[in-house]
Every structure is written in C-alpha cells, then in structure tokens.
Amino acid sequence: MFVVAGVTGHTGRAAAARLLERGHPIRVIVRKPEQGAEWSARGAEVAVASLDDAQATTAALKGAAGAYLLVPPKYTTDRLLEAQAATADAIVTAVQASGVGHVVFLSSQGAQLPSGTGPVVALHYAEQRLKATGVALTLLRAPYFLENWAPVVPMAKEQGILPTFLPADFSMVTASARDIGRIGADALLRPNAGLRVIEIEGPAAVTPRDVAAALGARLGREVTLAEAPLDAVVSTFTGFGFSEDAATKLREMYEAFLAGRMAPLGPPAERATGTTSIADALLGD
C-alpha cells in the first residue's frame, strides 16, 4: 500500500494515477471527503486529513510501505516560512509515529541552501527534519514548474502577450508537474534504505522566449513577450491575493534563479528527465 498526498494538485494527481496504472493499491490523502470521490471510484482508499494535523496524517500513513508527501503552499499567510515549517513539523511527527517505510518528498532545486531562495527555504527546513527521522527518504529536487506559466496563458490566447519576470533569453531547467509526479511514483517503487536525491528536469532547458514560441505555434498566432522588472513582482502577486510576505519571498526566489542558486547540482544526485513539452503542459496533449 502506498499513500499519496496532494492529489487535488498536479504532482500528487500524476503520482496517484501512475501507481494505479501499475496495479498498486493506494490511499490518497484529501482535506475534504468530496475530494476523494473520484479516487474511491478508481479503487483507491481515501483518508481525510490535513497535513497540518499530525494525528490525522499519522492515521493516513499507518500500514503504508511508502508515501509521496509534500508541503502545500500557503501564499495567503502573513508568515509564509513559519506556516510551512509548522506543516513540515506535523508531517515529520506523522512519519515517525506511523512507521511508514519510505518517504518520497517533493522538494526543489535550491533546497540545499538555508537562505536566499524565498519559499524554498521552507523545503530546506523540511528536508533537514525528514533526514533526522532516519526513515528511508527520497528527495525530489524539482525545477521550475512549466505550469507556473498557466495563469498568464489566457493573456497569450486572447492578446498574444506573455508576461515574464525573467529575461527573454534566460535559460533555466524546467519540468512539467505531471512528469514530476510520475517520477515520484516510480521512486516509491524502487527499493531505498537510506537517502536518495533525484534532480528532475524536462526534455530541454527553457527560456521565456521558448515558452512564447511554443504557445504561439500551438495557438496559431504570434505570442510576444512582455518583460516586467523584478520590482513589479510584489505588487503583481499581492494583486493575485498573495500576502505581502509571500510575494516578497517569491521575488527572492526569482532573484535566486537569476543568480544561479536554483540550478541542479549534479552527482551524487540522480538525474531524472521528463518528456512533457511546453505546449502539452500548458495547453494539454
């Protein structure tokens, strides 16, 4: 039995689907009973729990050979890192109390650093806490999600404009969330008695110009980049409903990308490569 959290999001959904496709029994963790209906219909067990609740999460993990776990974002909170750390603490308590055999944890490139990476600092904290449990642990160091471009895809469709806070020709490692979830599921199925780090990347490095070109080709229209300064990050994200603290941390994350702090490290970490293209990740297959 494998347990999968985050099934209402992209990576958890992909991980759970992958395990079911391969014939493995799973239990999904959802916050509300109605969120589990789809998975129950597909033959999965459903556990209703918030990952902030150590006792409920412990019950959800009981009897599992392995679990795919993550720290959900809390971008509306005024104390982002503290809120994320509290969730990580609850997860660690549940991992220790439940006796789960193997944890695959969704982390990020840059999580080896204790500061200077914005929201990723919370994942550094979570990694350190999970390492200290002694449980067999696989850290998925994911890159920038292609799906992070999704909120501005409607503008590309309707106006032929793609906003970006990164320079047009800035090359970065990216991957689709669906590939990240699949790689996470596959990692659960591989024996692991200690610590394993997997750095994930997509089929190729990507620039904002590549994203605009891929969308334009699929949409059948020209898509032009609109470069915005980093000084606009905070006001943009607070306009989306993020707290000022979270928006400020996101600006720090963009600065970390530009400074090279979010780049993959290479060996001894393993490398896993996804196959989903830019257009398929953002517009569907």
C-alpha positions in Angstrom: 0.0 0.0 0.0 1.3 3.4 -1.0 -0.1 6.7 0.3 -0.2 9.8 -1.9 -0.8 13.4 -0.7 -1.6 16.3 -2.9 -4.0 14.5 -5.3 -6.0 17.7 -5.7 -2.9 19.3 -7.2 -0.8 18.4 -10.3 2.0 16.3 -9.0 0.0 14.2 -6.5 -2.6 13.5 -9.1 0.0 12.3 -11.5 1.7 10.2 -8.8 -1.5 8.5 -7.7 -2.6 7.8 -11.3 0.8 6.3 -12.1 0.6 3.9 -9.2 -3.0 2.8 -10.1 -2.0 2.3 -13.7 0.8 0.0 -12.5 -1.7 -2.0 -10.3 -0.6 -0.9 -6.9 -3.1 -0.3 -4.1 -3.1 3.3 -2.9 -4.6 5.5 -0.2 -5.0 9.2 -1.1 -5.0 12.0 1.5 -7.6 14.7 0.9 -8.8 17.6 3.1 -12.5 17.1 2.3 -14.5 13.9 1.8 -15.9 15.1 -1.5 -12.3 15.4 -2.9 -11.9 11.7 -2.5 -14.9 10.6 -4.6 -13.0 10.4 -7.8 -10.2 8.3 -6.3 -12.6 6.0 -4.5 -14.3 5.3 -7.8 -10.9 4.4 -9.2 -10.3 1.8 -6.4 -8.2 3.9 -4.0 -8.7 4.1 -0.3 -9.4 7.6 0.9 -8.1 9.3 4.1 -9.4 12.7 5.1 -6.7 14.7 6.8 -4.9 18.0 6.7 -1.1 17.7 6.5 -1.1 20.3 9.3 -2.7 17.7 11.6 -0.1 15.3 12.8 -2.6 12.9 14.4 -4.8 12.6 11.3 -1.8 12.3 9.0 -0.3 9.6 11.2 -3.5 7.6 10.8 -3.4 8.1 7.0 0.1 6.8 6.8 -0.4 3.7 9.0 0.4 0.5 7.3 2.0 2.1 4.2 5.1 0.8 2.6 5.8 4.2 1.2 4.3 7.7 0.8 4.5 10.6 -1.6 4.4 13.7 0.6 4.7 17.5 0.1 4.3 20.8 1.9 1.3 22.6 0.2 1.9 26.3 -0.5 0.3 28.8 1.8 0.7 32.0 -0.1 -2.0 34.0 1.6 -0.5 33.7 5.1 1.4 36.6 6.5 4.2 34.4 7.8 4.9 32.0 5.0 8.0 30.3 6.2 6.6 29.8 9.7 3.4 28.3 8.3 5.3 26.0 6.0 7.6 24.9 8.8 4.6 24.0 11.0 3.3 21.8 8.3 6.7 20.2 7.9 6.8 19.5 11.6 3.4 17.8 11.5 4.5 15.7 8.6 7.7 14.6 10.4 5.7 13.7 13.5 3.4 11.6 11.4 6.2 9.9 9.6 7.8 8.9 12.9 4.6 7.8 14.6 3.2 5.8 11.6 6.2 3.7 10.8 5.9 4.3 7.1 8.7 2.6 5.3 9.8 5.1 2.7 9.0 8.7 2.1 9.3 10.4 -1.3 9.2 14.1 -0.6 8.6 16.8 -3.2 11.3 19.4 -2.7 13.0 21.9 -5.0 16.3 22.6 -6.6 18.0 25.1 -4.3 16.7 23.3 -1.2 20.2 22.5 -0.1 20.6 26.2 0.8 19.4 27.5 4.2 18.6 31.0 2.9 18.3 33.2 -0.1 15.8 31.1 -2.1 12.4 32.6 -1.0 9.7 29.9 -0.3 12.3 27.2 -1.0 13.8 27.9 2.4 10.8 26.1 3.9 11.7 23.0 1.9 15.3 23.1 3.2 13.9 23.0 6.7 11.6 20.1 5.8 14.4 18.2 4.2 16.6 18.5 7.3 13.7 17.4 9.6 12.9 14.4 7.5 16.6 13.4 7.2 16.8 13.4 11.0 14.0 10.8 11.3 16.2 8.1 9.8 13.3 6.9 7.5 14.3 5.8 4.0 14.0 9.1 2.2 13.9 10.1 -1.5 14.1 13.9 -2.1 12.7 15.0 -5.4 14.6 18.2 -6.2 12.1 19.6 -8.8 12.9 22.6 -11.0 10.6 25.5 -12.0 7.3 24.0 -13.0 6.2 24.7 -16.6 2.7 25.0 -15.1 3.8 28.2 -13.3 3.1 29.9 -16.6 -0.5 28.7 -16.6 -2.0 31.9 -15.1 -0.8 34.0 -18.0 -1.8 31.6 -20.8 -5.2 33.3 -21.2 -3.4 36.5 -22.0 -1.4 34.7 -24.6 -4.5 33.3 -26.1 -6.6 36.5 -26.1 -4.0 39.2 -26.5 -0.9 37.5 -27.9 1.2 38.7 -25.0 3.1 36.6 -22.4 4.3 38.5 -19.3 7.6 37.4 -17.7 9.7 38.5 -14.8 12.7 36.7 -16.3 14.8 37.9 -19.2 13.6 36.7 -22.6 16.7 34.6 -23.2 17.3 33.4 -19.6 17.8 29.7 -19.8 16.6 27.6 -16.9 15.8 24.0 -16.1 12.0 23.3 -16.0 9.7 20.3 -16.0 6.0 19.5 -16.1 4.3 18.8 -12.9 2.8 15.6 -14.4 6.4 14.3 -15.1 7.4 15.2 -11.6 4.5 13.2 -10.2 5.3 10.2 -12.4 8.9 10.3 -11.4 7.9 10.5 -7.7 5.6 7.4 -8.1 8.4 5.5 -9.8 10.8 6.4 -7.0 8.3 4.9 -4.5 8.5 1.6 -6.3 12.3 1.4 -6.1 13.9 0.0 -3.0 15.6 2.6 -0.9 17.2 2.0 2.6 18.8 5.4 3.1 18.9 8.9 1.5 18.4 9.3 -2.3 18.3 12.7 -4.1 16.8 12.9 -7.5 17.2 16.1 -9.6 14.4 16.4 -12.2 14.5 18.2 -15.5 12.4 18.4 -18.6 13.3 17.4 -22.1 15.4 20.6 -22.6 16.3 23.8 -20.9 13.7 26.5 -21.5 13.7 30.3 -21.9 10.7 32.6 -21.7 11.2 33.1 -25.4 10.8 29.4 -25.9 7.6 29.4 -23.9 6.1 32.2 -26.1 7.2 30.4 -29.3 5.7 27.1 -28.2 2.4 28.7 -27.2 2.3 30.6 -30.4 2.9 27.5 -32.5 0.1 25.6 -30.8 -2.3 28.6 -30.7 -1.6 29.5 -34.3 -0.8 33.1 -33.5 2.2 35.2 -32.7 2.8 35.5 -28.9 5.1 38.4 -27.9 7.0 38.5 -24.6 6.3 41.4 -22.2 9.3 41.6 -19.8 8.5 43.1 -16.4 11.0 44.2 -13.8 11.5 42.3 -10.6 10.3 45.5 -8.8 6.8 44.5 -10.1 6.8 41.1 -8.5 5.4 42.0 -5.1 2.6 44.2 -6.4 1.7 41.7 -9.1 1.3 38.8 -6.7 -0.4 40.8 -4.0 -2.9 41.7 -6.7 -3.5 38.0 -7.1 -4.3 37.7 -3.4 -0.9 36.6 -2.1 0.2 38.1 1.2 3.0 40.7 1.0 5.3 38.4 2.9 4.7 35.6 0.4 5.1 37.9 -2.6 8.3 39.2 -1.2 9.6 35.7 -0.8 8.7 35.0 -4.5 10.7 38.0 -5.6 13.7 36.5 -3.6 13.1 33.2 -5.5 13.3 34.9 -8.9 16.5 36.6 -7.8 17.8 33.2 -6.8 17.1 31.8 -10.3 18.9 34.7 -11.9 21.9 34.3 -9.5 22.2 30.6 -10.3 21.3 29.4 -6.8 18.4 27.2 -8.1 20.5 25.3 -10.6 20.8 21.5 -10.3 23.9 20.3 -8.5 24.6 17.1 -10.4 26.3 13.9 -8.9 25.9 12.3 -6.5 22.3 13.3 -7.0 20.5 11.1 -9.6 19.0 12.7 -12.7 15.5 12.1 -14.0 14.2 13.6 -17.2 10.6 14.2 -18.1 9.1 14.1 -21.6 6.2 16.6 -21.5 6.6 19.5 -23.9 5.9 23.2 -23.0 2.7 23.3 -25.1 1.4 20.0 -23.7 2.0 21.1 -20.1 0.2 24.4 -20.7 -2.5 23.6 -23.3 -3.0 19.8 -23.0 -1.9 17.0 -25.2 
